Amino acid sequence: MNPLEAAALVLGFANIILLVRRSIWNFPFGMAMVAVLAFVLFRAKLYSEAGLQVFFFVVQGYGWWLWHRAGGEEHAVAVSWLPARARIAWGVATAVLSLSLGSIMHALTDAAMPFADSAVTGASIAAQFLLSFRRVENWVLWVGIDVVSIELFVIRGLYLTAVLYAGFLVISVMGLIEWSRAARKAAQP
């Protein structure tokens, strides 16, 4: 068993459980998890996802600051859905980013599965920003990301990381349900 993978597993579960509860304290656990996971993924030649962990570290710091400004230390933060046009824009931007990154990884590196890896990376970037902005759609993306990631990690022999993402998948579904309820409740007069 890889001790770094095991550490990422524990930190990741703490992170996502706190996130579902809309607790600002998810961010320190998430930052620690992605720092550890970056090393694991780099060793497995999943370069896009390893680089993604650096991005996650920075954006989680930004999210921590945004949630603090929204009163996240005193109560669960408010969440809402994106308007329809914004959803389309986010979808197009995510697809362009994913395909561009996949092409670069395919042409310039020995990355394993560059397009699948980059699709996960592009969608994860979008999902992390949507999470920071407290939009329910982040959970829809995380569900899809988790499904694809589980397969990627199994193929690359990262079984503990696949278990982590299987747990993320279950908790992401719970997050989608919880945040949807909270957004509906907030929208009622």
C-alpha positions in Angstrom: 0.0 0.0 0.0 1.3 3.4 -0.9 1.3 5.6 2.2 0.8 8.8 0.2 -2.3 7.3 -1.5 -3.5 6.3 2.0 -3.0 9.8 3.3 -4.8 11.3 0.4 -7.7 8.9 1.0 -8.2 10.0 4.6 -7.7 13.8 3.8 -10.0 13.5 0.8 -12.9 11.9 2.7 -12.7 14.6 5.4 -12.6 17.3 2.7 -15.7 16.2 0.8 -17.8 15.3 3.9 -17.2 18.9 5.2 -18.0 20.2 1.7 -21.3 18.5 1.5 -22.2 20.1 4.9 -21.2 23.5 3.3 -18.5 24.0 6.0 -15.7 26.4 5.3 -13.3 23.9 7.0 -13.4 21.6 4.0 -10.7 23.8 2.4 -7.7 23.0 4.7 -8.3 19.3 4.3 -8.7 19.7 0.5 -5.5 21.6 0.2 -3.6 19.0 2.1 -5.2 16.2 0.0 -4.3 17.7 -3.3 -0.7 18.4 -2.2 -0.2 14.7 -1.4 -2.2 13.5 -4.5 0.0 15.6 -6.9 3.0 13.4 -6.1 1.0 10.1 -6.5 -0.4 11.2 -9.9 2.9 12.4 -11.2 4.5 9.1 -10.5 1.7 7.4 -12.4 2.4 9.6 -15.4 -1.1 11.3 -15.2 0.5 14.7 -15.7 -2.6 16.6 -16.4 -4.2 15.5 -13.2 -0.9 16.0 -11.3 -0.8 19.6 -12.5 -4.5 19.9 -11.7 -3.7 19.3 -8.1 -1.5 22.4 -8.1 -4.4 24.3 -9.6 -6.7 22.8 -7.0 -4.5 24.0 -4.2 -4.6 27.6 -5.4 -8.3 27.6 -6.2 -9.1 26.0 -2.9 -7.3 28.9 -1.2 -9.5 31.3 -3.3 -12.6 29.4 -2.4 -11.7 29.5 1.3 -11.5 33.3 1.0 -14.8 33.5 -1.0 -16.6 31.3 1.6 -15.2 33.4 4.4 -16.6 36.5 2.8 -20.0 34.8 2.5 -20.1 34.2 6.2 -18.9 30.6 6.1 -17.3 30.7 9.5 -20.6 31.4 11.2 -23.0 29.2 9.2 -23.3 26.9 6.2 -22.9 29.0 3.0 -25.8 29.8 0.7 -25.8 28.0 -2.7 -27.7 28.5 -5.9 -28.0 27.3 -9.5 -26.4 28.9 -12.6 -28.7 30.7 -15.1 -29.2 28.6 -18.3 -26.9 30.8 -20.5 -24.1 30.5 -18.0 -24.4 26.7 -18.0 -24.0 26.7 -21.8 -21.0 29.0 -21.5 -19.4 26.9 -18.8 -20.0 23.7 -20.9 -18.4 25.2 -24.0 -15.4 26.6 -22.1 -14.9 23.2 -20.4 -14.9 21.3 -23.7 -12.5 23.7 -25.4 -10.1 23.5 -22.4 -10.3 19.7 -22.2 -9.6 19.2 -25.9 -6.8 21.7 -26.0 -5.1 20.3 -23.0 -5.5 16.7 -24.4 -3.9 17.8 -27.7 -1.0 19.4 -25.9 -0.4 16.3 -23.6 -0.7 14.0 -26.6 1.8 15.9 -28.7 4.4 16.9 -26.1 4.5 14.3 -23.4 4.4 10.6 -22.7 1.2 11.0 -20.7 -0.9 7.9 -20.2 -4.3 8.4 -21.7 -3.9 12.1 -22.5 -7.4 12.8 -23.7 -9.3 11.0 -20.9 -6.9 12.6 -18.3 -7.4 16.0 -19.9 -11.2 15.6 -20.0 -11.1 15.0 -16.2 -8.8 17.9 -15.7 -10.9 20.4 -17.8 -14.1 19.4 -16.1 -12.4 19.5 -12.7 -11.2 23.0 -13.2 -14.8 24.1 -14.1 -16.2 22.2 -11.1 -13.7 23.7 -8.7 -14.6 27.2 -9.7 -18.3 26.5 -9.6 -17.8 25.1 -6.1 -15.9 28.3 -5.1 -18.8 30.3 -6.5 -21.2 28.1 -4.5 -23.1 26.8 -7.6 -25.0 23.5 -7.4 -23.8 22.4 -10.8 -20.4 21.7 -9.4 -21.8 18.5 -8.0 -23.2 17.4 -11.4 -19.7 17.7 -12.8 -18.0 16.0 -9.9 -20.3 13.0 -10.4 -19.2 12.6 -14.0 -15.5 13.3 -13.1 -15.6 10.7 -10.4 -17.0 8.0 -12.7 -14.3 8.6 -15.3 -11.5 9.0 -12.7 -12.3 5.6 -11.1 -11.8 3.9 -14.4 -8.6 5.9 -15.1 -7.1 5.0 -11.7 -7.9 1.3 -12.0 -6.3 1.2 -15.4 -3.2 2.8 -14.0 -3.1 0.5 -10.9 -3.9 3.3 -8.4 -6.4 1.2 -6.5 -6.5 3.3 -3.3 -7.1 6.4 -5.3 -9.9 4.6 -7.2 -11.4 3.7 -3.8 -11.1 7.4 -2.8 -12.9 8.5 -6.0 -15.6 5.8 -5.5 -16.2 7.4 -2.1 -16.2 10.8 -3.7 -18.8 9.5 -6.2 -21.2 8.4 -3.4 -20.6 11.6 -1.4 -20.9 13.8 -4.6 -24.4 12.3 -5.2 -25.2 13.2 -1.6 -23.8 16.7 -2.2 -25.9 17.2 -5.2 -29.0 16.2 -3.3 -28.1 18.4 -0.3 -27.1 21.5 -2.2 -30.2 21.1 -4.5 -32.4 21.2 -1.4 -30.6 24.1 0.1 -30.8 26.1 -3.2 -34.6 25.3 -3.5 -35.1 26.4 0.1 -33.2 29.6 -0.4 -35.2 30.4 -3.6 -38.5 30.2 -1.7 -40.0 33.5 -0.6 
